[in-house]
Amino acid sequence: MGRRNWTFAGSDEGGRRAAAIYTFIATAKLNNIDPQAWLADVLARLPDHPARRIHELLPWNWRRRPRCLGLTSRRPNAT
């Protein structure tokens, strides 16, 4: 495995898919967003997200969904 091994995709279709992924990563970085966090959040939202609001998931419009939705509450330590 050399440093430039990533330049070989194995097929034309594999090259197109790799280019799409690299584009997603670069676009997220250009918008000062962690690509892994963005992609994980978008992939989790896609099944339930309305198609007419897909623009909300683009890196320049994306807002991370809050992790805690109030499902658990913290109690102060009783001393």
mmJSON file of the N, C-alpha and C atoms, coordinates in Angstrom:
{"data_MODEL":{"atom_site":{
"group_PDB":["ATOM","ATOM","ATOM","ATOM","ATOM","ATOM","ATOM","ATOM","ATOM","ATOM","ATOM","ATOM","ATOM","ATOM","ATOM","ATOM","ATOM","ATOM","ATOM","ATOM","ATOM","ATOM","ATOM","ATOM","ATOM","ATOM","ATOM","ATOM","ATOM","ATOM","ATOM","ATOM","ATOM","ATOM","ATOM","ATOM","ATOM","ATOM","ATOM","ATOM","ATOM","ATOM","ATOM","ATOM","ATOM","ATOM","ATOM","ATOM","ATOM","ATOM","ATOM","ATOM","ATOM","ATOM","ATOM","ATOM","ATOM","ATOM","ATOM","ATOM","ATOM","ATOM","ATOM","ATOM","ATOM","ATOM","ATOM","ATOM","ATOM","ATOM","ATOM","ATOM","ATOM","ATOM","ATOM","ATOM","ATOM","ATOM","ATOM","ATOM","ATOM","ATOM","ATOM","ATOM","ATOM","ATOM","ATOM","ATOM","ATOM","ATOM","ATOM","ATOM","ATOM","ATOM","ATOM","ATOM","ATOM","ATOM","ATOM","ATOM","ATOM","ATOM","ATOM","ATOM","ATOM","ATOM","ATOM","ATOM","ATOM","ATOM","ATOM","ATOM","ATOM","ATOM","ATOM","ATOM","ATOM","ATOM","ATOM","ATOM","ATOM","ATOM","ATOM","ATOM","ATOM","ATOM","ATOM","ATOM","ATOM","ATOM","ATOM","ATOM","ATOM","ATOM","ATOM","ATOM","ATOM","ATOM","ATOM","ATOM","ATOM","ATOM","ATOM","ATOM","ATOM","ATOM","ATOM","ATOM","ATOM","ATOM","ATOM","ATOM","ATOM","ATOM","ATOM","ATOM","ATOM","ATOM","ATOM","ATOM","ATOM","ATOM","ATOM","ATOM","ATOM","ATOM","ATOM","ATOM","ATOM","ATOM","ATOM","ATOM","ATOM","ATOM","ATOM","ATOM","ATOM","ATOM","ATOM","ATOM","ATOM","ATOM","ATOM","ATOM","ATOM","ATOM","ATOM","ATOM","ATOM","ATOM","ATOM","ATOM","ATOM","ATOM","ATOM","ATOM","ATOM","ATOM","ATOM","ATOM","ATOM","ATOM","ATOM","ATOM","ATOM","ATOM","ATOM","ATOM","ATOM","ATOM","ATOM","ATOM","ATOM","ATOM","ATOM","ATOM","ATOM","ATOM","ATOM","ATOM","ATOM","ATOM","ATOM","ATOM","ATOM","ATOM","ATOM","ATOM","ATOM","ATOM","ATOM","ATOM","ATOM","ATOM","ATOM","ATOM","ATOM"],
"id":[1,2,3,4,5,6,7,8,9,10,11,12,13,14,15,16,17,18,19,20,21,22,23,24,25,26,27,28,29,30,31,32,33,34,35,36,37,38,39,40,41,42,43,44,45,46,47,48,49,50,51,52,53,54,55,56,57,58,59,60,61,62,63,64,65,66,67,68,69,70,71,72,73,74,75,76,77,78,79,80,81,82,83,84,85,86,87,88,89,90,91,92,93,94,95,96,97,98,99,100,101,102,103,104,105,106,107,108,109,110,111,112,113,114,115,116,117,118,119,120,121,122,123,124,125,126,127,128,129,130,131,132,133,134,135,136,137,138,139,140,141,142,143,144,145,146,147,148,149,150,151,152,153,154,155,156,157,158,159,160,161,162,163,164,165,166,167,168,169,170,171,172,173,174,175,176,177,178,179,180,181,182,183,184,185,186,187,188,189,190,191,192,193,194,195,196,197,198,199,200,201,202,203,204,205,206,207,208,209,210,211,212,213,214,215,216,217,218,219,220,221,222,223,224,225,226,227,228,229,230,231,232,233,234,235,236,237],
"type_symbol":["N","C","C","N","C","C","N","C","C","N","C","C","N","C","C","N","C","C","N","C","C","N","C","C","N","C","C","N","C","C","N","C","C","N","C","C","N","C","C","N","C","C","N","C","C","N","C","C","N","C","C","N","C","C","N","C","C","N","C","C","N","C","C","N","C","C","N","C","C","N","C","C","N","C","C","N","C","C","N","C","C","N","C","C","N","C","C","N","C","C","N","C","C","N","C","C","N","C","C","N","C","C","N","C","C","N","C","C","N","C","C","N","C","C","N","C","C","N","C","C","N","C","C","N","C","C","N","C","C","N","C","C","N","C","C","N","C","C","N","C","C","N","C","C","N","C","C","N","C","C","N","C","C","N","C","C","N","C","C","N","C","C","N","C","C","N","C","C","N","C","C","N","C","C","N","C","C","N","C","C","N","C","C","N","C","C","N","C","C","N","C","C","N","C","C","N","C","C","N","C","C","N","C","C","N","C","C","N","C","C","N","C","C","N","C","C","N","C","C","N","C","C","N","C","C","N","C","C","N","C","C","N","C","C","N","C","C"],
"label_atom_id":["N","CA","C","N","CA","C","N","CA","C","N","CA","C","N","CA","C","N","CA","C","N","CA","C","N","CA","C","N","CA","C","N","CA","C","N","CA","C","N","CA","C","N","CA","C","N","CA","C","N","CA","C","N","CA","C","N","CA","C","N","CA","C","N","CA","C","N","CA","C","N","CA","C","N","CA","C","N","CA","C","N","CA","C","N","CA","C","N","CA","C","N","CA","C","N","CA","C","N","CA","C","N","CA","C","N","CA","C","N","CA","C","N","CA","C","N","CA","C","N","CA","C","N","CA","C","N","CA","C","N","CA","C","N","CA","C","N","CA","C","N","CA","C","N","CA","C","N","CA","C","N","CA","C","N","CA","C","N","CA","C","N","CA","C","N","CA","C","N","CA","C","N","CA","C","N","CA","C","N","CA","C","N","CA","C","N","CA","C","N","CA","C","N","CA","C","N","CA","C","N","CA","C","N","CA","C","N","CA","C","N","CA","C","N","CA","C","N","CA","C","N","CA","C","N","CA","C","N","CA","C","N","CA","C","N","CA","C","N","CA","C","N","CA","C","N","CA","C","N","CA","C","N","CA","C","N","CA","C","N","CA","C","N","CA","C","N","CA","C","N","CA","C","N","CA","C"],
"label_alt_id":[null,null,null,null,null,null,null,null,null,null,null,null,null,null,null,null,null,null,null,null,null,null,null,null,null,null,null,null,null,null,null,null,null,null,null,null,null,null,null,null,null,null,null,null,null,null,null,null,null,null,null,null,null,null,null,null,null,null,null,null,null,null,null,null,null,null,null,null,null,null,null,null,null,null,null,null,null,null,null,null,null,null,null,null,null,null,null,null,null,null,null,null,null,null,null,null,null,null,null,null,null,null,null,null,null,null,null,null,null,null,null,null,null,null,null,null,null,null,null,null,null,null,null,null,null,null,null,null,null,null,null,null,null,null,null,null,null,null,null,null,null,null,null,null,null,null,null,null,null,null,null,null,null,null,null,null,null,null,null,null,null,null,null,null,null,null,null,null,null,null,null,null,null,null,null,null,null,null,null,null,null,null,null,null,null,null,null,null,null,null,null,null,null,null,null,null,null,null,null,null,null,null,null,null,null,null,null,null,null,null,null,null,null,null,null,null,null,null,null,null,null,null,null,null,null,null,null,null,null,null,null,null,null,null,null,null,null],
"label_comp_id":["MET","MET","MET","GLY","GLY","GLY","ARG","ARG","ARG","ARG","ARG","ARG","ASN","ASN","ASN","TRP","TRP","TRP","THR","THR","THR","PHE","PHE","PHE","ALA","ALA","ALA","GLY","GLY","GLY","SER","SER","SER","ASP","ASP","ASP","GLU","GLU","GLU","GLY","GLY","GLY","GLY","GLY","GLY","ARG","ARG","ARG","ARG","ARG","ARG","ALA","ALA","ALA","ALA","ALA","ALA","ALA","ALA","ALA","ILE","ILE","ILE","TYR","TYR","TYR","THR","THR","THR","PHE","PHE","PHE","ILE","ILE","ILE","ALA","ALA","ALA","THR","THR","THR","ALA","ALA","ALA","LYS","LYS","LYS","LEU","LEU","LEU","ASN","ASN","ASN","ASN","ASN","ASN","ILE","ILE","ILE","ASP","ASP","ASP","PRO","PRO","PRO","GLN","GLN","GLN","ALA","ALA","ALA","TRP","TRP","TRP","LEU","LEU","LEU","ALA","ALA","ALA","ASP","ASP","ASP","VAL","VAL","VAL","LEU","LEU","LEU","ALA","ALA","ALA","ARG","ARG","ARG","LEU","LEU","LEU","PRO","PRO","PRO","ASP","ASP","ASP","HIS","HIS","HIS","PRO","PRO","PRO","ALA","ALA","ALA","ARG","ARG","ARG","ARG","ARG","ARG","ILE","ILE","ILE","HIS","HIS","HIS","GLU","GLU","GLU","LEU","LEU","LEU","LEU","LEU","LEU","PRO","PRO","PRO","TRP","TRP","TRP","ASN","ASN","ASN","TRP","TRP","TRP","ARG","ARG","ARG","ARG","ARG","ARG","ARG","ARG","ARG","PRO","PRO","PRO","ARG","ARG","ARG","CYS","CYS","CYS","LEU","LEU","LEU","GLY","GLY","GLY","LEU","LEU","LEU","THR","THR","THR","SER","SER","SER","ARG","ARG","ARG","ARG","ARG","ARG","PRO","PRO","PRO","ASN","ASN","ASN","ALA","ALA","ALA","THR","THR","THR"],
"label_asym_id":["A","A","A","A","A","A","A","A","A","A","A","A","A","A","A","A","A","A","A","A","A","A","A","A","A","A","A","A","A","A","A","A","A","A","A","A","A","A","A","A","A","A","A","A","A","A","A","A","A","A","A","A","A","A","A","A","A","A","A","A","A","A","A","A","A","A","A","A","A","A","A","A","A","A","A","A","A","A","A","A","A","A","A","A","A","A","A","A","A","A","A","A","A","A","A","A","A","A","A","A","A","A","A","A","A","A","A","A","A","A","A","A","A","A","A","A","A","A","A","A","A","A","A","A","A","A","A","A","A","A","A","A","A","A","A","A","A","A","A","A","A","A","A","A","A","A","A","A","A","A","A","A","A","A","A","A","A","A","A","A","A","A","A","A","A","A","A","A","A","A","A","A","A","A","A","A","A","A","A","A","A","A","A","A","A","A","A","A","A","A","A","A","A","A","A","A","A","A","A","A","A","A","A","A","A","A","A","A","A","A","A","A","A","A","A","A","A","A","A","A","A","A","A","A","A","A","A","A","A","A","A","A","A","A","A","A","A"],
"label_entity_id":["1","1","1","1","1","1","1","1","1","1","1","1","1","1","1","1","1","1","1","1","1","1","1","1","1","1","1","1","1","1","1","1","1","1","1","1","1","1","1","1","1","1","1","1","1","1","1","1","1","1","1","1","1","1","1","1","1","1","1","1","1","1","1","1","1","1","1","1","1","1","1","1","1","1","1","1","1","1","1","1","1","1","1","1","1","1","1","1","1","1","1","1","1","1","1","1","1","1","1","1","1","1","1","1","1","1","1","1","1","1","1","1","1","1","1","1","1","1","1","1","1","1","1","1","1","1","1","1","1","1","1","1","1","1","1","1","1","1","1","1","1","1","1","1","1","1","1","1","1","1","1","1","1","1","1","1","1","1","1","1","1","1","1","1","1","1","1","1","1","1","1","1","1","1","1","1","1","1","1","1","1","1","1","1","1","1","1","1","1","1","1","1","1","1","1","1","1","1","1","1","1","1","1","1","1","1","1","1","1","1","1","1","1","1","1","1","1","1","1","1","1","1","1","1","1","1","1","1","1","1","1","1","1","1","1","1","1"],
"label_seq_id":[1,1,1,2,2,2,3,3,3,4,4,4,5,5,5,6,6,6,7,7,7,8,8,8,9,9,9,10,10,10,11,11,11,12,12,12,13,13,13,14,14,14,15,15,15,16,16,16,17,17,17,18,18,18,19,19,19,20,20,20,21,21,21,22,22,22,23,23,23,24,24,24,25,25,25,26,26,26,27,27,27,28,28,28,29,29,29,30,30,30,31,31,31,32,32,32,33,33,33,34,34,34,35,35,35,36,36,36,37,37,37,38,38,38,39,39,39,40,40,40,41,41,41,42,42,42,43,43,43,44,44,44,45,45,45,46,46,46,47,47,47,48,48,48,49,49,49,50,50,50,51,51,51,52,52,52,53,53,53,54,54,54,55,55,55,56,56,56,57,57,57,58,58,58,59,59,59,60,60,60,61,61,61,62,62,62,63,63,63,64,64,64,65,65,65,66,66,66,67,67,67,68,68,68,69,69,69,70,70,70,71,71,71,72,72,72,73,73,73,74,74,74,75,75,75,76,76,76,77,77,77,78,78,78,79,79,79],
"pdbx_PDB_ins_code":[null,null,null,null,null,null,null,null,null,null,null,null,null,null,null,null,null,null,null,null,null,null,null,null,null,null,null,null,null,null,null,null,null,null,null,null,null,null,null,null,null,null,null,null,null,null,null,null,null,null,null,null,null,null,null,null,null,null,null,null,null,null,null,null,null,null,null,null,null,null,null,null,null,null,null,null,null,null,null,null,null,null,null,null,null,null,null,null,null,null,null,null,null,null,null,null,null,null,null,null,null,null,null,null,null,null,null,null,null,null,null,null,null,null,null,null,null,null,null,null,null,null,null,null,null,null,null,null,null,null,null,null,null,null,null,null,null,null,null,null,null,null,null,null,null,null,null,null,null,null,null,null,null,null,null,null,null,null,null,null,null,null,null,null,null,null,null,null,null,null,null,null,null,null,null,null,null,null,null,null,null,null,null,null,null,null,null,null,null,null,null,null,null,null,null,null,null,null,null,null,null,null,null,null,null,null,null,null,null,null,null,null,null,null,null,null,null,null,null,null,null,null,null,null,null,null,null,null,null,null,null,null,null,null,null,null,null],
"Cartn_x":[0.832,0.0,0.882,0.784,1.553,0.727,1.398,0.701,-0.376,-0.19,-1.139,-2.099,-2.204,-3.087,-4.538,-4.959,-6.344,-6.74,-5.761,-6.085,-6.629,-6.574,-7.061,-8.354,-9.435,-10.744,-11.169,-10.524,-10.868,-11.815,-12.681,-13.602,-14.078,-14.707,-15.24,-16.325,-17.199,-18.272,-17.701,-16.693,-16.034,-15.378,-14.826,-14.218,-15.249,-16.422,-17.49,-17.99,-18.128,-18.566,-17.532,-16.268,-15.205,-15.187,-15.375,-15.396,-16.55,-17.697,-18.842,-18.539,-17.952,-17.609,-16.563,-15.531,-14.495,-15.096,-16.079,-16.742,-17.523,-18.25,-18.965,-18.001,-16.889,-15.915,-15.312,-14.912,-14.304,-15.294,-16.541,-17.554,-17.813,-17.869,-18.063,-16.886,-15.673,-14.491,-14.482,-14.874,-14.917,-15.931,-16.923,-17.941,-17.652,-16.413,-15.971,-16.825,-17.148,-17.96,-17.152,-17.241,-16.59,-17.303,-16.603,-17.263,-17.89,-17.237,-17.774,-19.061,-19.084,-20.288,-21.425,-21.13,-22.149,-22.735,-21.861,-22.339,-23.131,-22.671,-23.402,-24.787,-24.863,-26.15,-27.09,-26.57,-27.397,-27.903,-27.037,-27.472,-28.526,-28.429,-29.428,-30.762,-30.729,-31.966,-32.678,-31.954,-32.522,-33.821,-33.934,-35.171,-36.45,-36.379,-37.573,-37.641,-36.639,-36.577,-37.405,-38.262,-39.076,-38.211,-38.52,-37.744,-37.77,-38.863,-38.959,-38.056,-37.516,-36.621,-35.202,-34.839,-33.525,-32.406,-32.705,-31.703,-31.201,-31.98,-31.563,-30.378,-30.166,-29.096,-27.79,-27.794,-26.565,-25.6,-24.305,-23.343,-23.472,-23.778,-23.858,-25.14,-26.128,-27.376,-27.512,-26.647,-26.786,-26.625,-27.506,-27.406,-27.516,-26.572,-26.577,-27.811,-28.434,-29.603,-29.121,-29.807,-29.383,-29.387,-28.345,-28.254,-29.286,-29.416,-30.333,-31.674,-32.695,-34.028,-34.883,-34.216,-34.957,-35.505,-34.966,-35.488,-34.978,-33.851,-33.328,-33.154,-33.28,-33.082,-31.969,-31.229,-30.163,-30.668,-30.363,-30.71,-29.453,-29.592,-28.416,-28.072,-26.793,-26.36,-26.886,-27.483,-27.994,-26.854,-26.519,-25.44,-25.947],
"Cartn_y":[-1.174,0.0,1.245,2.006,3.238,4.439,5.575,6.807,7.172,6.816,7.211,6.082,5.092,3.962,4.387,5.46,5.933,6.373,6.61,7.076,5.959,4.721,3.604,3.078,3.217,2.84,1.437,0.846,-0.508,-0.576,0.425,0.464,1.897,2.138,3.481,3.843,2.895,3.157,3.396,2.608,2.82,4.189,4.648,5.977,7.073,6.905,7.897,7.942,6.786,6.747,7.366,7.052,7.641,9.159,9.642,11.084,11.745,11.093,11.652,11.739,10.699,10.706,11.773,11.861,12.885,14.285,14.463,15.761,16.097,15.127,15.349,15.778,15.06,15.346,16.736,17.065,18.374,19.511,19.32,20.357,20.596,19.521,19.674,20.434,20.078,20.759,22.235,22.555,23.953,24.766,24.101,24.775,24.641,24.288,24.152,23.182,22.062,21.024,19.739,19.005,17.708,16.761,16.294,15.45,14.183,13.556,12.325,12.592,13.655,13.997,14.363,15.144,15.566,14.363,13.519,12.382,11.404,11.152,10.248,10.812,12.103,12.722,12.703,13.043,13.069,11.67,10.669,9.302,8.817,9.251,8.866,9.56,10.779,11.545,11.185,10.74,10.554,9.746,8.621,7.843,8.597,9.506,10.211,11.668,12.129,13.541,13.79,14.806,15.094,15.53,15.011,15.322,16.811,17.482,18.904,19.768,19.178,19.917,19.356,18.682,18.052,19.091,20.332,21.4,21.659,21.311,21.51,20.627,19.55,18.612,18.917,19.886,20.263,20.883,20.696,21.166,22.64,23.499,24.936,25.309,24.408,24.651,23.772,22.793,21.758,22.292,21.854,22.104,20.748,20.469,19.178,19.051,17.912,17.632,17.43,18.013,17.838,16.368,15.93,14.531,14.192,15.043,14.782,15.431,14.633,15.154,15.211,15.264,15.346,14.012,12.918,11.611,11.137,11.677,11.318,12.57,12.445,13.605,13.298,14.311,14.156,14.616,13.81,14.186,14.657,15.696,16.115,15.043,14.929,13.943,14.322,13.365,13.599,13.353,14.353,14.191,14.471],
"Cartn_z":[0.0,0.0,0.0,-1.053,-1.135,-0.751,-0.698,-0.33,-1.334,-2.579,-3.618,-3.984,-3.145,-3.416,-3.558,-2.904,-2.961,-4.366,-5.257,-6.613,-7.491,-7.031,-7.822,-7.216,-7.947,-7.423,-7.832,-8.807,-9.219,-10.404,-10.558,-11.691,-11.888,-13.025,-13.276,-12.268,-11.977,-11.013,-9.62,-9.252,-7.963,-7.895,-8.998,-9.061,-8.875,-9.484,-9.326,-7.877,-7.264,-5.866,-4.937,-5.184,-4.365,-4.53,-5.75,-5.987,-5.239,-5.195,-4.468,-2.97,-2.402,-0.977,-0.681,-1.525,-1.324,-1.424,-2.296,-2.424,-1.161,-0.603,0.656,1.76,1.881,2.932,2.76,1.54,1.283,1.514,1.117,1.311,2.791,3.57,5.019,5.63,5.243,5.777,5.403,4.17,3.745,4.538,5.103,5.911,7.405,7.738,9.133,9.938,9.316,9.953,9.975,11.075,11.169,10.195,9.146,8.135,8.71,9.667,10.234,11.012,11.794,12.56,11.623,10.588,9.63,8.901,8.371,7.593,8.454,9.674,10.578,10.891,11.153,11.473,10.272,9.099,7.89,7.551,7.636,7.33,8.329,9.577,10.573,10.324,9.816,9.586,8.286,7.28,5.943,5.882,6.565,6.417,6.784,7.745,8.203,7.758,7.037,6.661,5.396,5.387,4.205,3.015,1.845,0.639,0.313,0.61,0.277,1.167,2.242,3.142,3.124,2.04,1.946,1.996,1.596,1.628,3.048,4.059,5.448,5.831,5.094,5.413,4.689,3.793,3.101,4.105,3.913,4.919,5.284,4.346,4.646,5.368,5.429,6.17,7.406,7.545,8.566,9.973,10.844,12.28,12.96,13.819,14.506,15.377,15.318,16.152,17.576,18.542,19.934,20.318,21.021,21.444,22.496,23.47,24.568,24.255,24.197,23.896,25.157,26.3,27.553,28.005,27.495,27.847,29.199,29.624,30.923,31.74,33.011,33.869,34.844,35.196,36.162,37.527,38.488,39.853,40.561,41.338,42.122,43.136,43.436,44.422,45.802,46.436,47.792,48.777,49.518,50.511,51.894],
"occupancy":[1.0,1.0,1.0,1.0,1.0,1.0,1.0,1.0,1.0,1.0,1.0,1.0,1.0,1.0,1.0,1.0,1.0,1.0,1.0,1.0,1.0,1.0,1.0,1.0,1.0,1.0,1.0,1.0,1.0,1.0,1.0,1.0,1.0,1.0,1.0,1.0,1.0,1.0,1.0,1.0,1.0,1.0,1.0,1.0,1.0,1.0,1.0,1.0,1.0,1.0,1.0,1.0,1.0,1.0,1.0,1.0,1.0,1.0,1.0,1.0,1.0,1.0,1.0,1.0,1.0,1.0,1.0,1.0,1.0,1.0,1.0,1.0,1.0,1.0,1.0,1.0,1.0,1.0,1.0,1.0,1.0,1.0,1.0,1.0,1.0,1.0,1.0,1.0,1.0,1.0,1.0,1.0,1.0,1.0,1.0,1.0,1.0,1.0,1.0,1.0,1.0,1.0,1.0,1.0,1.0,1.0,1.0,1.0,1.0,1.0,1.0,1.0,1.0,1.0,1.0,1.0,1.0,1.0,1.0,1.0,1.0,1.0,1.0,1.0,1.0,1.0,1.0,1.0,1.0,1.0,1.0,1.0,1.0,1.0,1.0,1.0,1.0,1.0,1.0,1.0,1.0,1.0,1.0,1.0,1.0,1.0,1.0,1.0,1.0,1.0,1.0,1.0,1.0,1.0,1.0,1.0,1.0,1.0,1.0,1.0,1.0,1.0,1.0,1.0,1.0,1.0,1.0,1.0,1.0,1.0,1.0,1.0,1.0,1.0,1.0,1.0,1.0,1.0,1.0,1.0,1.0,1.0,1.0,1.0,1.0,1.0,1.0,1.0,1.0,1.0,1.0,1.0,1.0,1.0,1.0,1.0,1.0,1.0,1.0,1.0,1.0,1.0,1.0,1.0,1.0,1.0,1.0,1.0,1.0,1.0,1.0,1.0,1.0,1.0,1.0,1.0,1.0,1.0,1.0,1.0,1.0,1.0,1.0,1.0,1.0,1.0,1.0,1.0,1.0,1.0,1.0,1.0,1.0,1.0,1.0,1.0,1.0],
"B_iso_or_equiv":[0.0,0.0,0.0,0.0,0.0,0.0,0.0,0.0,0.0,0.0,0.0,0.0,0.0,0.0,0.0,0.0,0.0,0.0,0.0,0.0,0.0,0.0,0.0,0.0,0.0,0.0,0.0,0.0,0.0,0.0,0.0,0.0,0.0,0.0,0.0,0.0,0.0,0.0,0.0,0.0,0.0,0.0,0.0,0.0,0.0,0.0,0.0,0.0,0.0,0.0,0.0,0.0,0.0,0.0,0.0,0.0,0.0,0.0,0.0,0.0,0.0,0.0,0.0,0.0,0.0,0.0,0.0,0.0,0.0,0.0,0.0,0.0,0.0,0.0,0.0,0.0,0.0,0.0,0.0,0.0,0.0,0.0,0.0,0.0,0.0,0.0,0.0,0.0,0.0,0.0,0.0,0.0,0.0,0.0,0.0,0.0,0.0,0.0,0.0,0.0,0.0,0.0,0.0,0.0,0.0,0.0,0.0,0.0,0.0,0.0,0.0,0.0,0.0,0.0,0.0,0.0,0.0,0.0,0.0,0.0,0.0,0.0,0.0,0.0,0.0,0.0,0.0,0.0,0.0,0.0,0.0,0.0,0.0,0.0,0.0,0.0,0.0,0.0,0.0,0.0,0.0,0.0,0.0,0.0,0.0,0.0,0.0,0.0,0.0,0.0,0.0,0.0,0.0,0.0,0.0,0.0,0.0,0.0,0.0,0.0,0.0,0.0,0.0,0.0,0.0,0.0,0.0,0.0,0.0,0.0,0.0,0.0,0.0,0.0,0.0,0.0,0.0,0.0,0.0,0.0,0.0,0.0,0.0,0.0,0.0,0.0,0.0,0.0,0.0,0.0,0.0,0.0,0.0,0.0,0.0,0.0,0.0,0.0,0.0,0.0,0.0,0.0,0.0,0.0,0.0,0.0,0.0,0.0,0.0,0.0,0.0,0.0,0.0,0.0,0.0,0.0,0.0,0.0,0.0,0.0,0.0,0.0,0.0,0.0,0.0,0.0,0.0,0.0,0.0,0.0,0.0,0.0,0.0,0.0,0.0,0.0,0.0],
"pdbx_formal_charge":[null,null,null,null,null,null,null,null,null,null,null,null,null,null,null,null,null,null,null,null,null,null,null,null,null,null,null,null,null,null,null,null,null,null,null,null,null,null,null,null,null,null,null,null,null,null,null,null,null,null,null,null,null,null,null,null,null,null,null,null,null,null,null,null,null,null,null,null,null,null,null,null,null,null,null,null,null,null,null,null,null,null,null,null,null,null,null,null,null,null,null,null,null,null,null,null,null,null,null,null,null,null,null,null,null,null,null,null,null,null,null,null,null,null,null,null,null,null,null,null,null,null,null,null,null,null,null,null,null,null,null,null,null,null,null,null,null,null,null,null,null,null,null,null,null,null,null,null,null,null,null,null,null,null,null,null,null,null,null,null,null,null,null,null,null,null,null,null,null,null,null,null,null,null,null,null,null,null,null,null,null,null,null,null,null,null,null,null,null,null,null,null,null,null,null,null,null,null,null,null,null,null,null,null,null,null,null,null,null,null,null,null,null,null,null,null,null,null,null,null,null,null,null,null,null,null,null,null,null,null,null,null,null,null,null,null,null],
"auth_seq_id":[1,1,1,2,2,2,3,3,3,4,4,4,5,5,5,6,6,6,7,7,7,8,8,8,9,9,9,10,10,10,11,11,11,12,12,12,13,13,13,14,14,14,15,15,15,16,16,16,17,17,17,18,18,18,19,19,19,20,20,20,21,21,21,22,22,22,23,23,23,24,24,24,25,25,25,26,26,26,27,27,27,28,28,28,29,29,29,30,30,30,31,31,31,32,32,32,33,33,33,34,34,34,35,35,35,36,36,36,37,37,37,38,38,38,39,39,39,40,40,40,41,41,41,42,42,42,43,43,43,44,44,44,45,45,45,46,46,46,47,47,47,48,48,48,49,49,49,50,50,50,51,51,51,52,52,52,53,53,53,54,54,54,55,55,55,56,56,56,57,57,57,58,58,58,59,59,59,60,60,60,61,61,61,62,62,62,63,63,63,64,64,64,65,65,65,66,66,66,67,67,67,68,68,68,69,69,69,70,70,70,71,71,71,72,72,72,73,73,73,74,74,74,75,75,75,76,76,76,77,77,77,78,78,78,79,79,79],
"auth_comp_id":["MET","MET","MET","GLY","GLY","GLY","ARG","ARG","ARG","ARG","ARG","ARG","ASN","ASN","ASN","TRP","TRP","TRP","THR","THR","THR","PHE","PHE","PHE","ALA","ALA","ALA","GLY","GLY","GLY","SER","SER","SER","ASP","ASP","ASP","GLU","GLU","GLU","GLY","GLY","GLY","GLY","GLY","GLY","ARG","ARG","ARG","ARG","ARG","ARG","ALA","ALA","ALA","ALA","ALA","ALA","ALA","ALA","ALA","ILE","ILE","ILE","TYR","TYR","TYR","THR","THR","THR","PHE","PHE","PHE","ILE","ILE","ILE","ALA","ALA","ALA","THR","THR","THR","ALA","ALA","ALA","LYS","LYS","LYS","LEU","LEU","LEU","ASN","ASN","ASN","ASN","ASN","ASN","ILE","ILE","ILE","ASP","ASP","ASP","PRO","PRO","PRO","GLN","GLN","GLN","ALA","ALA","ALA","TRP","TRP","TRP","LEU","LEU","LEU","ALA","ALA","ALA","ASP","ASP","ASP","VAL","VAL","VAL","LEU","LEU","LEU","ALA","ALA","ALA","ARG","ARG","ARG","LEU","LEU","LEU","PRO","PRO","PRO","ASP","ASP","ASP","HIS","HIS","HIS","PRO","PRO","PRO","ALA","ALA","ALA","ARG","ARG","ARG","ARG","ARG","ARG","ILE","ILE","ILE","HIS","HIS","HIS","GLU","GLU","GLU","LEU","LEU","LEU","LEU","LEU","LEU","PRO","PRO","PRO","TRP","TRP","TRP","ASN","ASN","ASN","TRP","TRP","TRP","ARG","ARG","ARG","ARG","ARG","ARG","ARG","ARG","ARG","PRO","PRO","PRO","ARG","ARG","ARG","CYS","CYS","CYS","LEU","LEU","LEU","GLY","GLY","GLY","LEU","LEU","LEU","THR","THR","THR","SER","SER","SER","ARG","ARG","ARG","ARG","ARG","ARG","PRO","PRO","PRO","ASN","ASN","ASN","ALA","ALA","ALA","THR","THR","THR"],
"auth_asym_id":["A","A","A","A","A","A","A","A","A","A","A","A","A","A","A","A","A","A","A","A","A","A","A","A","A","A","A","A","A","A","A","A","A","A","A","A","A","A","A","A","A","A","A","A","A","A","A","A","A","A","A","A","A","A","A","A","A","A","A","A","A","A","A","A","A","A","A","A","A","A","A","A","A","A","A","A","A","A","A","A","A","A","A","A","A","A","A","A","A","A","A","A","A","A","A","A","A","A","A","A","A","A","A","A","A","A","A","A","A","A","A","A","A","A","A","A","A","A","A","A","A","A","A","A","A","A","A","A","A","A","A","A","A","A","A","A","A","A","A","A","A","A","A","A","A","A","A","A","A","A","A","A","A","A","A","A","A","A","A","A","A","A","A","A","A","A","A","A","A","A","A","A","A","A","A","A","A","A","A","A","A","A","A","A","A","A","A","A","A","A","A","A","A","A","A","A","A","A","A","A","A","A","A","A","A","A","A","A","A","A","A","A","A","A","A","A","A","A","A","A","A","A","A","A","A","A","A","A","A","A","A","A","A","A","A","A","A"],
"auth_atom_id":["N","CA","C","N","CA","C","N","CA","C","N","CA","C","N","CA","C","N","CA","C","N","CA","C","N","CA","C","N","CA","C","N","CA","C","N","CA","C","N","CA","C","N","CA","C","N","CA","C","N","CA","C","N","CA","C","N","CA","C","N","CA","C","N","CA","C","N","CA","C","N","CA","C","N","CA","C","N","CA","C","N","CA","C","N","CA","C","N","CA","C","N","CA","C","N","CA","C","N","CA","C","N","CA","C","N","CA","C","N","CA","C","N","CA","C","N","CA","C","N","CA","C","N","CA","C","N","CA","C","N","CA","C","N","CA","C","N","CA","C","N","CA","C","N","CA","C","N","CA","C","N","CA","C","N","CA","C","N","CA","C","N","CA","C","N","CA","C","N","CA","C","N","CA","C","N","CA","C","N","CA","C","N","CA","C","N","CA","C","N","CA","C","N","CA","C","N","CA","C","N","CA","C","N","CA","C","N","CA","C","N","CA","C","N","CA","C","N","CA","C","N","CA","C","N","CA","C","N","CA","C","N","CA","C","N","CA","C","N","CA","C","N","CA","C","N","CA","C","N","CA","C","N","CA","C","N","CA","C","N","CA","C","N","CA","C","N","CA","C","N","CA","C","N","CA","C"],
"pdbx_PDB_model_num":[1,1,1,1,1,1,1,1,1,1,1,1,1,1,1,1,1,1,1,1,1,1,1,1,1,1,1,1,1,1,1,1,1,1,1,1,1,1,1,1,1,1,1,1,1,1,1,1,1,1,1,1,1,1,1,1,1,1,1,1,1,1,1,1,1,1,1,1,1,1,1,1,1,1,1,1,1,1,1,1,1,1,1,1,1,1,1,1,1,1,1,1,1,1,1,1,1,1,1,1,1,1,1,1,1,1,1,1,1,1,1,1,1,1,1,1,1,1,1,1,1,1,1,1,1,1,1,1,1,1,1,1,1,1,1,1,1,1,1,1,1,1,1,1,1,1,1,1,1,1,1,1,1,1,1,1,1,1,1,1,1,1,1,1,1,1,1,1,1,1,1,1,1,1,1,1,1,1,1,1,1,1,1,1,1,1,1,1,1,1,1,1,1,1,1,1,1,1,1,1,1,1,1,1,1,1,1,1,1,1,1,1,1,1,1,1,1,1,1,1,1,1,1,1,1,1,1,1,1,1,1,1,1,1,1,1,1]
}}}
